[in-house]
Amino acid sequence: TIANDSGREPRYINRIVTDPDRRIFSRKTRALGGVVVIDASGSMQLSEDDLDRLLKCSAGATVIMYSGGINKSTHPNTWVIAKKGRMVRTLPTVPGNNCVDGPALIYGASLRERSSQPLIWVSDGEVTGASGNSSNHNLLKDIEYIKNRYRVTQVMNVPQAEKLMRRLQGGKR
């Protein structure tokens, strides 16, 4: 259920004060869901507005972002920033670098509720290993295997992910 500005019985009466659009009624919607994995390295930029637009495309989507560059096991490098229509208030500060592409994609695949849900990877394709900002043939081969194994669809930026999510929400593959 999502908030709506028209209906028969008010469900979210508290929104009359907090919501500028005064969406106090509710309506049911069908959501495809799925998982969006976002590369949060230095070359990829993500804002709260981007996240809002992604969630409007598919209300049930889980969105995670990842970034390498931290070599301490006590610091996270993958963050769940949206799940089932709820999202974080502020995006976490990320250190840059992207040396965890493969594990982040596998983790994203494990978050799908059904294997038929889409797994979308927002990345420029710059895949690096733990040694720093270098890539090699074996690493690229591993990423291709993961993409094929988990049916990952790669897009280059957030607007392309939005377009794909809208198309998938409409029932087109």
C-alpha positions in Angstrom: 0.0 0.0 0.0 1.2 3.5 -0.8 -0.1 6.9 0.2 -2.5 8.6 -2.2 -4.2 12.0 -2.4 -7.7 10.6 -3.0 -9.8 7.8 -1.6 -12.8 7.0 0.6 -11.3 6.6 4.1 -8.3 8.4 5.5 -5.6 5.9 6.5 -2.6 8.2 7.2 -4.2 11.1 9.0 -0.9 12.3 10.4 0.3 13.1 6.9 -2.1 16.0 6.7 0.5 18.0 8.6 3.7 16.4 7.4 3.1 15.7 3.7 3.0 18.7 1.4 0.8 16.8 -1.1 -1.5 15.7 1.8 -1.7 12.1 0.8 -3.8 10.8 3.6 -5.5 8.0 1.7 -4.0 4.7 0.6 -4.1 2.5 -2.4 -2.7 -0.9 -3.3 -0.1 -1.2 -5.9 1.7 -4.1 -7.5 5.4 -3.9 -7.2 7.9 -6.0 -9.1 10.6 -5.5 -6.5 14.0 -6.7 -7.4 17.5 -5.6 -6.3 19.5 -2.7 -7.6 23.2 -2.9 -6.8 25.0 0.5 -7.1 28.7 1.0 -7.5 29.5 3.9 -5.2 33.1 4.4 -6.3 34.5 7.8 -7.1 33.4 7.8 -10.7 29.8 7.0 -9.8 27.7 9.6 -8.1 24.5 8.9 -6.2 22.2 11.5 -4.5 19.1 11.2 -2.4 17.1 12.4 -5.4 18.4 9.5 -7.5 17.3 7.1 -4.8 13.9 8.7 -4.7 13.4 8.3 -8.4 14.6 4.7 -8.3 12.1 3.8 -5.6 9.2 5.5 -7.5 10.0 3.2 -10.4 9.5 0.1 -8.3 8.2 0.4 -4.7 9.3 -3.0 -3.6 12.9 -2.8 -4.7 15.9 -3.3 -2.5 18.8 -0.9 -3.2 22.3 -1.6 -2.0 25.4 0.4 -2.7 29.0 -0.7 -2.2 32.4 0.8 -2.1 35.9 -0.7 -1.4 38.8 1.2 0.0 38.5 0.2 3.6 40.8 -2.6 4.7 39.4 -3.0 8.2 37.0 -5.7 8.9 35.1 -3.5 11.4 34.0 -1.0 8.7 31.3 -2.0 6.3 31.7 -1.7 2.5 28.1 -2.6 1.4 25.1 -0.8 2.6 21.4 -1.6 2.2 19.9 1.9 1.6 16.4 0.9 0.6 14.2 -2.1 1.2 10.4 -2.6 0.7 9.6 1.0 0.0 11.6 2.4 3.0 14.9 4.2 2.6 17.6 5.7 4.7 17.4 9.3 5.6 20.9 10.1 4.5 23.3 8.2 2.4 26.4 6.8 4.1 29.8 8.4 3.4 31.7 6.0 1.2 35.5 5.9 0.8 35.5 5.4 -3.0 37.3 2.6 -4.9 35.4 -0.5 -6.0 37.3 -3.6 -5.1 34.3 -5.6 -4.0 32.2 -5.7 -7.2 31.9 -9.5 -7.3 30.9 -10.1 -3.6 28.5 -7.2 -3.8 26.7 -8.7 -6.8 26.5 -12.1 -5.1 25.1 -10.5 -1.9 22.6 -8.6 -4.1 21.5 -11.9 -5.6 21.0 -13.3 -2.2 18.6 -10.5 -1.3 16.1 -11.4 -4.0 12.9 -12.9 -2.7 12.4 -14.9 -5.9 15.0 -15.7 -8.5 12.6 -14.2 -11.2 13.1 -10.8 -9.7 15.5 -8.6 -11.6 19.0 -7.8 -10.4 20.2 -4.6 -11.8 23.9 -3.5 -11.5 24.5 0.3 -11.9 28.2 0.5 -12.7 30.5 2.0 -15.3 32.1 -1.5 -15.6 35.4 -0.5 -14.0 36.1 -3.6 -12.0 39.2 -3.7 -9.7 40.6 -6.2 -7.3 41.7 -5.8 -3.7 45.2 -4.8 -4.7 44.0 -1.3 -5.7 42.9 0.3 -8.9 44.0 -2.4 -11.3 42.0 -4.8 -13.3 43.0 -8.0 -15.1 41.5 -10.6 -17.4 40.7 -13.1 -14.7 38.8 -10.6 -12.7 36.7 -9.5 -15.7 36.1 -13.2 -16.4 34.8 -13.7 -12.8 32.5 -10.7 -13.1 31.1 -12.1 -16.4 30.5 -15.5 -14.8 28.6 -13.8 -11.9 26.6 -11.7 -14.3 25.5 -14.8 -16.3 25.0 -17.0 -13.2 22.7 -14.6 -11.4 21.2 -13.0 -14.5 22.5 -9.5 -13.7 21.5 -6.6 -16.0 24.2 -3.9 -16.1 23.4 -0.3 -16.8 25.8 2.6 -16.8 24.0 5.2 -14.6 20.9 5.8 -12.5 18.7 7.3 -15.3 19.2 4.1 -17.3 18.3 2.0 -14.2 15.1 4.1 -13.8 14.2 3.5 -17.4 14.8 -0.3 -17.1 12.8 -0.5 -13.8 9.9 1.3 -15.4 10.0 -1.1 -18.4 10.2 -4.1 -16.1 7.4 -2.9 -13.9 5.2 -2.7 -17.0 5.8 -6.4 -17.6 8.3 -6.2 -20.4 11.6 -8.1 -20.1 
